[in-house]
């Protein structure tokens, strides 16, 4: 019965997205697909970006984190907010001044052709893996509770999910995404609140009772200042949050493409401030949900799954909390996952067409055909990576995403720091080699430090990776400013 209900919800939900796509995306031109015709209201972009950033991974993994690391994830979230402020005041003005469609065009103007292609390539690698990882978790849940009982293979499940996303995004891309993601963000946040309310009712807790229960719980700890060895140390988490935001938002075509659809820099800044601030209470709600699930498990004597990612899905689907919770959970993870995946695939298509294929050199009709084929290719590639990840993954998914980002976004961080904060030029022909070698050196450092000291790096690997790339660029640099775009 639950499988049929979930499929019915998916069908209705997809019908709403497809209808929105048809209404919004009548033009279907490449300009509309890539830039949304620069007509997006900032408040619509801001709300939609909440859903894009959180994804189904957040919906599942963040509540599950509480059992292992308490509520210390909030330290990273506070770092996120500072990162958003830096993006709004450093990167957005630069992107708007250069009138960029792909943000990696900056690297071409500041450093050179090879830096441009290298930066775009690292984004394509990073975001393709990230999109696949995010969708993997939701596909796995649907497989367990819907498709396995019917004998439908995992590959069919994944292919159907990606096909649905392709169908409502291929026509008008980012212009459609701005509005569908807003709808999906509303669904996700609403379902989160309703889940908390339903579980609170089951625990016989009013609003004050929820606050007191969370505050007094053994896993309510947020700040860690006394253990430098811990990955949860405040300074590690906080500064990692800043740099994660800068690279995974400010240096990420996916997130910046939405900002660049705003009518002006002033409106784009408003979007970033509001979106960045909203991230704090929304993540606090996810962690609150995690504490309430632990309380519920203790009161009912429920044995929790070994993986934290399985806690919320187990309660949502075992019938203990009733059909409403199953509905809220299903809509929530689908909204979060589709909002993240559709945006990523659109941004990947944009970067691939502009940065790699240079589609703008073709006439309009041919360029449109290339863009649609590229969109289909990216979608198929994500399917393949999801299947590979299913065979390899053995970690919490959200932790896997940030670990992957430490290695793949680090060179981007180094490239932009060199471009923004030095007036030197580098020998561009060496840039690809520096960026490829940097993650390997980072991995070697991590391995040696762990082996000889017992210290294990966390998300600060991202900063180390970026520093190595920056150092490499400086070693091959010279004091002659050929470009003046920063003056």
C-alpha positions as CSV (number, residue, x, y, z in Angstrom):
1,X,0.0,0.0,0.0
2,X,2.8,2.4,0.9
3,X,4.6,1.8,-2.4
4,X,1.4,2.7,-4.3
5,X,0.9,5.8,-2.2
6,X,4.5,6.9,-2.8
7,X,4.2,6.4,-6.6
8,X,1.0,8.3,-6.6
9,X,2.6,11.2,-4.8
10,X,5.5,11.2,-7.3
11,X,3.1,11.2,-10.2
12,X,1.1,14.2,-8.9
13,X,4.2,16.1,-7.9
14,X,5.8,15.6,-11.3
15,X,2.6,16.8,-13.0
16,X,2.9,20.0,-11.1
17,X,6.5,20.5,-12.2
18,X,5.8,19.7,-15.8
19,X,2.9,22.1,-15.9
20,X,5.0,24.8,-14.4
21,X,7.7,24.1,-17.0
22,X,5.2,24.5,-19.8
23,X,3.8,27.7,-18.5
24,X,7.2,29.4,-17.7
25,X,9.3,28.1,-20.5
26,X,7.5,28.9,-23.7
27,X,10.6,30.5,-25.4
28,X,13.0,27.6,-25.1
29,X,16.0,29.6,-26.5
30,X,19.5,29.2,-25.3
31,X,19.5,32.6,-23.7
32,X,16.5,31.7,-21.7
33,X,18.0,28.3,-20.8
34,X,21.3,29.8,-19.7
35,X,20.4,33.2,-18.1
36,X,16.6,33.2,-17.6
37,X,16.5,36.4,-19.7
38,X,17.8,38.2,-16.6
39,X,14.3,38.7,-15.3
40,X,14.2,36.7,-12.1
41,X,12.8,38.4,-8.9
42,X,15.4,38.2,-6.2
43,X,13.1,36.9,-3.5
44,X,12.0,34.0,-5.8
45,X,15.6,33.1,-6.4
46,X,16.4,33.3,-2.7
47,X,13.7,30.9,-1.6
48,X,14.4,28.5,-4.4
49,X,18.0,28.4,-3.6
50,X,17.2,27.0,-0.1
51,X,15.8,23.8,-1.8
52,X,18.7,23.6,-4.2
53,X,21.3,23.8,-1.4
54,X,19.7,21.4,1.0
55,X,18.8,18.5,-1.2
56,X,17.5,15.1,-0.3
57,X,20.9,14.4,1.3
58,X,20.2,17.1,3.9
59,X,16.7,15.9,4.5
60,X,18.0,12.4,5.3
61,X,21.6,12.8,6.6
62,X,21.4,15.9,8.9
63,X,18.7,14.5,11.3
64,X,20.7,11.2,11.3
65,X,24.0,13.1,12.2
66,X,22.7,13.9,15.7
67,X,23.2,10.4,17.1
68,X,27.0,10.5,16.2
69,X,28.0,14.1,16.4
70,X,25.2,15.8,18.4
71,X,24.1,19.2,17.0
72,X,27.6,20.3,16.2
73,X,26.8,20.6,12.5
74,X,25.4,24.1,13.4
75,X,29.0,25.2,13.8
76,X,29.5,24.5,10.1
77,X,26.2,26.2,9.3
78,X,27.3,29.4,11.0
79,X,30.4,29.3,8.8
80,X,28.2,29.0,5.8
81,X,26.5,32.3,6.6
82,X,29.9,34.2,6.8
83,X,30.7,32.5,3.4
84,X,27.5,33.9,1.9
85,X,28.4,37.4,3.0
86,X,31.8,37.1,1.4
87,X,30.3,35.9,-1.9
88,X,27.8,38.7,-1.9
89,X,30.5,41.4,-1.5
90,X,33.5,39.9,-3.3
91,X,32.4,37.5,-6.1
92,X,28.9,38.7,-7.1
93,X,30.2,42.3,-8.0
94,X,32.9,40.7,-10.1
95,X,30.6,38.4,-12.0
96,X,28.1,41.2,-12.7
97,X,30.8,43.6,-13.8
98,X,32.1,41.1,-16.3
99,X,28.5,40.3,-17.4
100,X,29.3,36.5,-17.2
101,X,27.0,33.7,-18.1
102,X,29.5,31.0,-17.0
103,X,31.5,32.3,-14.0
104,X,34.6,30.4,-15.3
105,X,34.9,33.1,-18.0
106,X,36.6,35.1,-15.3
107,X,39.5,32.7,-15.3
108,X,40.1,33.2,-19.0
109,X,40.2,37.0,-18.6
110,X,42.3,37.0,-15.5
111,X,44.7,34.0,-16.0
112,X,44.3,32.5,-19.4
113,X,42.7,29.9,-21.7
114,X,44.1,26.8,-19.9
115,X,43.1,28.1,-16.5
116,X,39.6,28.7,-17.9
117,X,39.2,25.2,-19.4
118,X,40.7,23.6,-16.2
119,X,38.4,25.5,-13.9
120,X,35.3,24.6,-15.9
121,X,36.5,20.9,-16.1
122,X,36.9,20.7,-12.4
123,X,33.4,22.1,-11.9
124,X,32.0,19.6,-14.3
125,X,33.7,16.8,-12.5
126,X,32.8,18.0,-9.0
127,X,29.1,18.9,-9.7
128,X,28.4,15.7,-11.7
129,X,29.7,13.6,-8.8
130,X,27.8,15.8,-6.3
131,X,24.5,15.6,-8.2
132,X,24.8,11.8,-8.5
133,X,25.6,11.4,-4.8
134,X,22.6,13.5,-3.8
135,X,20.2,11.6,-6.0
136,X,21.7,8.3,-5.0
137,X,20.3,8.4,-1.5
138,X,16.7,9.2,-2.6
139,X,16.9,6.5,-5.3
140,X,18.1,4.0,-2.7
141,X,15.1,4.8,-0.4
142,X,12.6,4.5,-3.3
143,X,14.2,1.3,-4.3
144,X,13.9,-0.2,-0.8
145,X,10.4,0.8,-0.1
146,X,8.8,0.9,-3.5
147,X,10.6,-0.8,-6.3
148,X,12.2,-3.9,-4.5
149,X,8.8,-5.3,-3.5
150,X,7.7,-5.1,-7.1
151,X,11.0,-6.6,-8.5
152,X,12.0,-3.5,-10.4
153,X,15.8,-3.1,-10.8
154,X,17.7,-0.1,-9.3
155,X,18.9,1.0,-12.7
156,X,15.2,1.4,-13.9
157,X,14.4,3.4,-10.8
158,X,17.3,5.8,-11.4
159,X,16.6,6.1,-15.1
160,X,13.0,7.0,-14.5
161,X,13.9,9.7,-11.9
162,X,16.4,11.4,-14.2
163,X,14.1,11.2,-17.2
164,X,11.4,13.0,-15.2
165,X,13.9,15.8,-14.4
166,X,15.1,16.0,-18.0
167,X,11.5,16.4,-19.2
168,X,10.7,19.5,-17.2
169,X,14.1,21.2,-17.6
170,X,15.3,20.6,-21.2
171,X,13.1,23.4,-22.7
172,X,13.9,26.5,-20.7
173,X,16.5,25.4,-18.2
174,X,17.3,28.0,-15.5
175,X,14.1,30.0,-16.2
176,X,12.1,27.0,-15.3
177,X,14.3,26.0,-12.4
178,X,13.9,29.4,-10.7
179,X,10.1,28.8,-10.4
180,X,10.0,25.0,-9.9
181,X,12.7,25.2,-7.2
182,X,10.7,27.8,-5.3
183,X,7.7,25.5,-5.4
184,X,9.9,22.6,-4.2
185,X,11.5,24.7,-1.4
186,X,8.1,25.6,-0.1
187,X,7.1,21.9,-0.2
188,X,10.3,20.9,1.6
189,X,10.2,23.4,4.4
190,X,6.5,22.8,4.9
191,X,7.0,19.1,5.1
192,X,9.8,19.5,7.6
193,X,7.7,21.6,9.9
194,X,4.8,19.1,9.6
195,X,7.1,16.2,10.3
196,X,8.3,17.9,13.5
197,X,4.7,18.7,14.5
198,X,3.5,15.2,13.9
199,X,6.3,13.6,15.9
200,X,5.9,16.2,18.7
201,X,2.2,15.3,18.9
202,X,3.1,11.6,19.1
203,X,5.5,12.4,22.0
204,X,2.8,14.6,23.6
205,X,5.0,17.7,23.4
206,X,3.8,21.3,22.8
207,X,6.1,24.0,21.4
208,X,7.7,24.7,24.8
209,X,8.0,21.0,25.4
210,X,9.9,20.6,22.1
211,X,12.4,23.3,23.0
212,X,13.0,22.0,26.5
213,X,13.4,18.4,25.2
214,X,16.0,19.4,22.7
215,X,17.8,21.7,25.1
216,X,18.0,19.0,27.8
217,X,18.9,16.1,25.5
218,X,22.3,14.4,25.8
219,X,22.8,15.1,22.1
220,X,22.0,18.8,22.2
221,X,25.7,19.9,22.2
222,X,26.4,22.5,19.5
223,X,29.8,24.0,20.3
224,X,33.1,22.1,20.8
225,X,36.1,24.2,21.9
226,X,38.0,21.8,24.1
227,X,39.1,19.0,21.7
228,X,41.5,20.0,19.0
229,X,41.8,16.4,17.8
230,X,38.0,16.2,17.1
231,X,36.6,16.8,13.6
232,X,33.8,18.7,15.5
233,X,36.1,21.3,16.9
234,X,34.5,24.7,16.5
235,X,37.3,26.4,14.6
236,X,37.6,23.5,12.2
237,X,33.9,23.3,11.5
238,X,33.4,27.1,11.3
239,X,36.2,27.9,8.9
240,X,35.5,24.8,6.9
241,X,31.9,26.0,6.6
242,X,33.2,29.4,5.2
243,X,35.4,27.8,2.6
244,X,32.8,25.1,1.7
245,X,30.3,27.8,1.0
246,X,32.8,29.9,-1.1
247,X,33.7,27.0,-3.3
248,X,30.4,25.1,-3.4
249,X,28.3,28.3,-3.9
250,X,30.5,31.2,-5.0
251,X,32.7,29.2,-7.3
252,X,30.0,26.9,-8.5
253,X,28.1,27.6,-11.7
254,X,25.0,25.8,-10.4
255,X,24.5,28.2,-7.5
256,X,25.8,31.3,-9.2
257,X,23.7,30.8,-12.4
258,X,20.6,31.5,-10.3
259,X,22.1,34.7,-8.9
260,X,23.1,35.9,-12.3
261,X,19.4,35.7,-13.5
262,X,18.5,38.6,-11.1
263,X,17.9,41.9,-12.8
264,X,20.8,43.7,-11.0
265,X,23.7,43.3,-8.6
266,X,21.7,45.0,-5.9
267,X,18.9,42.4,-6.2
268,X,21.4,39.6,-6.4
269,X,23.0,40.7,-3.1
270,X,19.6,40.9,-1.4
271,X,19.0,37.3,-2.6
272,X,22.3,36.1,-1.1
273,X,21.8,37.9,2.3
274,X,18.3,36.5,2.7
275,X,19.1,33.0,1.5
276,X,22.2,32.8,3.7
277,X,20.4,33.9,6.8
278,X,17.5,31.5,6.2
279,X,19.9,28.6,6.0
280,X,20.5,28.8,9.8
281,X,16.9,28.2,11.1
282,X,16.2,25.6,8.5
283,X,19.2,23.5,9.4
284,X,18.3,24.0,13.1
285,X,14.9,22.5,12.3
286,X,16.6,19.4,10.7
287,X,18.7,18.9,13.8
288,X,15.7,19.3,16.0
289,X,14.0,16.6,14.1
290,X,17.0,14.4,14.6
291,X,16.8,14.8,18.4
292,X,13.0,14.1,18.5
293,X,13.6,10.9,16.5
294,X,16.1,9.7,19.1
295,X,13.6,10.5,21.9
296,X,10.9,8.6,20.0
297,X,13.2,5.6,19.6
298,X,14.0,5.6,23.3
299,X,10.4,5.9,24.4
300,X,9.2,3.1,22.0
301,X,12.2,0.8,22.4
302,X,12.9,1.0,18.7
303,X,16.2,-0.4,17.5
304,X,17.8,2.2,15.2
305,X,19.6,1.2,12.0
306,X,23.4,1.2,12.0
307,X,23.6,4.1,9.5
308,X,22.3,7.5,10.6
309,X,20.9,8.0,7.1
310,X,18.4,5.2,7.8
311,X,16.8,6.7,10.9
312,X,14.2,9.0,9.4
313,X,13.2,6.7,6.5
314,X,12.7,3.9,9.0
315,X,10.3,5.9,11.2
316,X,8.5,7.4,8.1
317,X,7.8,4.0,6.5
318,X,7.3,1.5,9.3
319,X,3.8,2.7,10.0
320,X,4.4,3.7,13.6
321,X,3.6,7.4,13.0
322,X,0.8,6.8,10.5
323,X,0.2,7.7,6.9
324,X,0.5,11.5,7.2
325,X,4.2,11.1,8.2
326,X,4.8,8.9,5.2
327,X,3.3,11.5,2.9
328,X,5.2,14.4,4.5
329,X,8.5,12.4,4.3
330,X,7.9,11.4,0.6
331,X,7.1,14.9,-0.6
332,X,9.9,16.4,1.5
333,X,12.7,14.2,0.1
334,X,11.4,14.3,-3.5
335,X,11.1,18.1,-3.3
336,X,14.6,18.5,-1.9
337,X,16.2,16.0,-4.3
338,X,14.5,17.3,-7.5
339,X,15.4,20.9,-6.5
340,X,19.0,20.0,-6.2
341,X,19.3,17.6,-9.1
342,X,17.4,19.7,-11.7
343,X,19.5,22.7,-10.9
344,X,22.8,20.8,-11.1
345,X,22.0,19.2,-14.4
346,X,21.0,22.6,-15.9
347,X,24.2,24.2,-14.6
348,X,26.3,21.3,-15.9
349,X,24.7,21.7,-19.3
350,X,25.3,25.4,-19.3
351,X,29.0,25.0,-18.4
352,X,29.6,22.2,-20.8
353,X,28.0,24.1,-23.7
354,X,29.6,27.4,-23.1
355,X,33.0,26.5,-21.5
356,X,33.8,23.3,-23.3
357,X,31.8,23.3,-26.6
358,X,31.8,27.1,-27.1
359,X,28.2,26.8,-28.3
360,X,27.8,30.6,-28.7
361,X,29.8,30.5,-31.9
362,X,27.1,28.6,-33.7
363,X,23.9,30.0,-35.2
364,X,20.8,29.8,-32.9
365,X,19.1,26.7,-34.2
366,X,22.3,24.6,-34.2
367,X,23.3,25.9,-30.8
368,X,19.9,24.9,-29.4
369,X,20.3,21.3,-30.8
370,X,23.7,21.0,-29.3
371,X,22.4,22.2,-25.9
372,X,19.5,19.7,-25.9
373,X,21.9,16.8,-26.8
374,X,24.3,18.0,-24.1
375,X,21.5,18.1,-21.6
376,X,20.6,14.5,-22.4
377,X,24.2,13.4,-22.3
378,X,24.7,15.0,-18.8
379,X,21.5,13.3,-17.6
380,X,22.7,9.9,-18.8
381,X,26.2,10.5,-17.2
382,X,24.6,11.1,-13.8
383,X,22.7,7.8,-14.1
384,X,26.0,6.0,-14.7
385,X,27.8,7.7,-11.8
386,X,24.9,6.9,-9.4
387,X,25.2,3.2,-10.3
388,X,28.9,3.3,-9.7
389,X,28.5,5.1,-6.4
390,X,26.0,2.5,-5.2
391,X,28.7,-0.1,-5.6
392,X,31.4,1.9,-3.8
393,X,29.7,4.0,-1.0
394,X,30.1,2.9,2.6
395,X,29.9,6.3,4.3
396,X,27.3,8.8,5.4
397,X,26.3,10.5,2.1
398,X,26.6,14.0,3.2
399,X,30.1,13.3,4.6
400,X,31.0,11.7,1.2
401,X,29.9,14.8,-0.7
402,X,32.1,17.1,1.4
403,X,35.0,14.7,1.2
404,X,34.7,14.6,-2.6
405,X,34.4,18.4,-2.6
406,X,37.7,18.8,-0.7
407,X,39.6,17.1,-3.5
408,X,37.7,18.4,-6.6
409,X,36.9,22.0,-5.5
410,X,40.3,22.7,-4.0
411,X,42.0,23.6,-7.3
412,X,39.1,26.0,-8.1
413,X,39.6,27.7,-4.7
414,X,43.3,28.1,-5.5
415,X,42.7,29.5,-9.0
416,X,40.3,32.1,-7.8
417,X,42.4,33.1,-4.7
418,X,45.4,33.6,-7.0
419,X,43.3,35.7,-9.5
420,X,41.5,37.8,-6.9
421,X,44.2,38.5,-4.3
422,X,47.4,38.8,-6.4
423,X,48.5,41.1,-9.2
424,X,50.8,38.5,-10.6
425,X,50.4,36.5,-13.8
426,X,51.3,32.8,-14.0
427,X,52.6,30.7,-16.9
428,X,49.2,29.4,-17.9
429,X,50.5,26.3,-19.8
430,X,51.4,24.8,-16.4
431,X,48.0,25.4,-14.8
432,X,46.3,22.1,-15.7
433,X,49.2,20.1,-14.3
434,X,49.2,22.1,-11.1
435,X,45.5,21.6,-10.6
436,X,45.6,17.9,-11.3
437,X,48.6,17.2,-9.1
438,X,47.3,19.2,-6.1
439,X,44.5,16.7,-5.0
440,X,47.1,13.9,-5.1
441,X,49.5,15.9,-2.9
442,X,46.6,16.6,-0.6
443,X,45.7,13.0,-0.3
444,X,49.4,12.1,0.3
445,X,49.6,14.7,3.1
446,X,46.4,13.4,4.7
447,X,47.7,9.8,4.6
448,X,51.1,10.6,6.0
449,X,49.8,12.8,8.8
450,X,47.3,10.2,9.9
451,X,49.9,7.4,9.8
452,X,52.6,9.3,11.8
453,X,50.5,11.4,14.2
454,X,47.1,9.8,14.3
455,X,45.5,13.1,13.4
456,X,42.8,12.9,10.8
457,X,42.0,15.9,8.7
458,X,38.3,16.7,8.1
459,X,36.8,19.2,5.7
460,X,39.9,21.4,6.1
461,X,41.4,19.3,3.3
462,X,39.6,21.7,1.1
463,X,41.8,24.6,2.4
464,X,45.0,22.6,2.1
465,X,44.2,21.6,-1.4
466,X,43.5,25.2,-2.4
467,X,46.7,26.3,-0.7
468,X,48.7,23.8,-2.7
469,X,47.2,24.9,-6.0
470,X,47.8,28.6,-5.1
471,X,51.4,27.8,-4.2
472,X,51.9,26.1,-7.5
473,X,50.5,29.0,-9.4
474,X,52.8,31.4,-7.5
475,X,55.9,29.3,-8.2
476,X,55.3,29.7,-11.9
477,X,54.2,33.4,-11.7
478,X,55.9,36.6,-12.7
479,X,55.3,40.2,-11.8
480,X,53.8,41.5,-15.0
481,X,50.1,42.5,-15.1
482,X,48.7,41.8,-18.6
483,X,45.1,42.1,-17.6
484,X,43.4,44.9,-15.8
485,X,40.0,43.6,-15.0
486,X,40.5,44.0,-11.2
487,X,41.7,47.6,-11.4
